[in-house]
Amino acid sequence: MKDNYIKQAWLVILLGLLYGAGLAGVQLGLSDQIKDNKRNETYAQIPSLVPGAVSDKVEEVTVTVSGKEKKVYKIFDGQGAHLGWVLPAVGGGFADAIELLVGVTADFEQITGLFVLSQKETPGLGDFITDDTLFLNQFRGMPLSKPLKVEKMDASAAAGQVQALTGATISSVAVTDAINKAIKAFGKALKEAAPASIPVAPAPLPVAPAPLPVAPASIPVAPASIPVAPASIPASIPVAPASIPVAPASIPVQPALIPAPIPVQPASIPVAPASIPVQPAPIPASIPVAPAPVKEIP
């Protein structure tokens, strides 16, 4: 009897492993297709989540939340004005995870729309979270100044209170908590990502200081011209000395004229003595005294 129970237990375990492996294989094989279907559904719901939005002008922004990269959708109108955001949100429902799309204003001050992207809640109870009239419409226009809160009775949308579905409080709380977590997480992530664009404005600051070196660069231009003036001074100095030898060159011309007449006069001196002996020639004997003076002349 015990052996029979053990065989049955192993059979159940084996079947469970086989079915689990089969589901995992299907999930892996169709994961890309599932993602594409959810993305297409998201774009189809954007105009209803953010009034005035145009699906063709949606910008996908990647942010880091809890160490994981996730996408949010930046919404614009036909003129390119930023209207708001569409945020993905996930909460643990009664049966399985609930995936939501939350539309908010650009300043994260108000909810503009809500859509249930995926859910497996109890039919006839929890699955009413997908109904606009019974549940979803009450979120539109709710302020986000403080976290939303579920109320079973007498809820006030103006105060951020959500009216729970009858018989599906867990599902109502799961949706509300998912919205609160998404607003907090993505609001913080977008604020942290915003400073990444701030360096674009300060970037021009280095451009303004850059002209400062331009003024000092012109300072060497003036000193460069200083050597030009000294260079011209020595150039003119040799010119004046060059004219100085010209004057001395004329000086020897005058001394050359002075000695020229000097030998002319001594040459005439012997002429006079040559005529002196002509007179004493007739009276050589009677005038012996005359030659004596001739000797004194030299």
C-alpha angles and dihedrals in degrees: 000000000000091000089055092054091049091051091050092048092052090048091055092047092049093049090048091053092048094050091045092051090048093052091046090052092050091048092051094044095048100033094103092049091048091052091050091050092050091047092051090048090050093054091047091055098044096091090055094044096052114028113231094020122143116212092212092061098052118130119204112219122194117213134171116246119178090342094309129105114238135173128238126183122238109208127212136178127233092278093051097256115149108246105170149292138283112213129193114230132186128193135174107252131192094272106014144337118313117216118203141181113216122196117205136171120264091260095047090241101121143021113244100181147346132211131179107226097181136002141153100195125149111291113246093018120036095023089068086085085086093059115102097203098045100039124348101058093064090068096060111101095011113147119240097206087113135014118283118252131203118234124187093205138022097007119184116211091197089061093048094256121147122211107230121227114253109256092005105075093136092055091046092051091047092055093046094048091048090054093049092049094047093049092050097042099043094039090057093042093051092049090051091047092049095072088061087074094046093080087066090072097043089046091084090058092082087051092062096049089047092078090058092082088051092072095049088046089064092052093075088054091071094048088048088063093049094075088054093067096047089047090060094048096062089043091061095042095069089050093064095046089048088064093049094074088053092069095047089049089065094048095074089054092069096045088052089062094050099062093043096075093039096077090044093066096047089050090060093051094074089049091066094049089048089062093046095073089054091072099043091049095087093048107039097139103045098048110053091143094067097070090056093067090047088063092052092057095075 
